Amino acid sequence: MLSEQAIKRWHLGQIIVQEILIIVAFVLFFKIKPLTKSRLGAVVILPVLFILVLLQLTLLCEKHPERKLVQFNHYFQSVNILLCFFALLSLGAAFIKVLNNKNVIFLLILFTLYELIMLVPMGELAWGKIKNPIGQIITLLLFASLIVSLPEILTMDSHSWLQVLNTTGITGSICFVISSIVVMKSWHYQNPSLRISSRANYSVLAFIFIFIVADCLINAFNDANNLGQLLTRWDFHITTKHVTQYICQGIEAGVAEEWLMRFCVLSILLKIFKNSKNQVLLAVLLDGLLFGSIHLTNALMQPLSATILQMINAFAAGIVFAAVYLYTGSFLVNLGYHAVYDILAFLATGSTVMTVPHIFDWEYLFITTLIYLAFAFFLLSGKRKSVIEYNLQQRGLENNHGASELTFR
C-alpha cells in the first residue's frame, strides 16, 4: 500500500495534469471547428472547473484535522473531486468524438484503465478521513450512484466492447470497488472474505443453495397470472437480443450493489450497532431498507407503481442477501446470487425495466416478502447465530455485549 506522502504526490500530479488539460481544452474549443459550437458553454464551465480542481490543493496541506472547517472540507472535496472527474471524462468524450478514428484506440484504452484508479487519492485524502458513520454511508451511496451510472463516454463506434463496459456500469463498478477498498481500509474495516466460513453447517449451506436456485428460476421463468398457476405455469424462453449487455448489467449489479450494501454499508451499520443487544437484526433491517430505497432512482426509467413494487421487493431481498452473507461469510456467494438473479430476469423479460404491475404482481410480492423474511430470520436465529457471531468476530465486528440475544420463536 502506498504511503500517504506518495498518495499526495500522486494527487498533486493529477491536479497539474487536469489543469493543463482544462487549459488545452479551452483553447481547442475555439480552434477545432466541431467544438466551436459549444465554446460559449466552455467559457462558462471551464474556468469554474479550473477553480474547483485548484481547490483540491487544500487536501495536500491540511493541519488541525479536528477543526470543523477541515472536516467539512473532506465532505466537500469528496463531492468536488467526483464531479470534476465526470467533467473531465465528458471533455474526453467530446474530443474522442472529434478524433474518432483507429489511431485513438490505444489512447482510449489507457484513459479507460486510468479511470479505474483515478479516484484512489480522493479515497485516501478526503473520503477516507470522514469519521462520522452516517456521513460515511451517505458518501458511499452518493459515490456509488454516480460512478456506477457512468454515461456513454470514452467509447468508439468501432469498438463496441468499450461501449458495453461503460454503459452497463462495469467500468464504474470496478472503479468503485478499487476506491472503496482504500476508503474502507482507512476506516479500519477488513476486506470481505471470498471463502465460505469454516463454521457453516453443510445442511444449512445446501438449503441456502436450493433457496437461491429456486428464487432465481421462479423470479425469471414463472409465468403465473394467478395464485392457482404459481407452480404450474412456466416460460423458459430467453431473449436472443442484447445478451452481452444483459449479462454485463447483471454482473454490474452483483458486484456494485453487493459490494456497496453487503460489504461497505452493512459493515458500518454493524459497527454503529456494536453496543446494541440486537446488533445483527438492526443492521440487517436497516441495510435492507437502504437497499430498497436506492431503487427509487429507477422511477426515472419506469412507472412509479413498478418502482414502488421493486423497492419493497428489494427491501425484502436485501434482508435475505445480508443474512446469506453474514452466515456464509463469503462475498462470492452473494455476488453470484445477485448477478444470476438479475441476469436471468433480464434475459427472460428482454428488458431491464419493469412495466405497470397488475393485481397479481402485488399478491405475488406479498407472498415472496413473507418467504424472504422467514428465510432470513431462519438464518439469523437458532444455532445459525453462533456461526454469524464467529464470522463477525473474524472481521472485528462482534457485539460488545457478547452473544447475540436474537430469538425467533
Protein Blocks (a to p, Z undefined) as FASTA:
>chain_A
ZZfklmmmmmmmmmmmmmmmmmmmmmmmmmmmklmmmmmmmmmmmmmmmmmmmmmmmmmm
cghklbmklmmmmmmmmmmmmmmmmmmmmmmmmmmmmmgcfklmmmmmmmmmmmmmmmmm
mmmmmmmmpmblklmmmmmmmmmmmmmmpccehiafklmklmmmmmnommmmmmmmmmmm
mmmmmnopacddfbdcfkbcfklmmmmmmmmmmmmmmmmmmccfbfklmmmcccfbdcfe
hklmmmmmmmmmmmmmmmmmmmmmmmmmmmmmmmpcklmmmmmmmmmmmmmmmmmmmmmm
mcfklmmmmmmmmmmmmmmmmmmmmmnopaklmmmmmmmmmmmmmmmnopabdcdddfkl
mmmmmmmmmmmmmmmmmmmgcjllmmmmmmmmmnopacfklpafbdcZZ
